Amino acid sequence: MNRVSPTFECRLGYPYRRERRSNGTGAIHALVVQNPMAMGEIGVETAALVLRGGTAEKLIDTGVQVVTANNMDEPAIHDLLSPPLSDWLP
């Protein structure tokens, strides 16, 4: 039988920077994060599709990523935690 520890804690949402600092100390074992850039891109593509007369899916999965102390410094994960906004915004 699987049991969750009474000290188990789940934190979801923003801001990631504060969570990222505590993740490196072992206070948090994992985060589940979304990709805001992909969400925006898919949203614009879907809106354009509908405006051209197409039909949008009822559910569009934009994906999630599990971040742990073991992978939080990988470039792709780092970009999810601290998006390179200067690459996208003037």
Secondary structure, DSSP 8 states (H G I E B T S, - for coil): -----TT-----SS-HHHHHHHHTTTS-S-EEEE-HHHHHHHHHHHHHHHHTT----S-----EEEE-TTTTTSHHHHHHHS--GGGT--
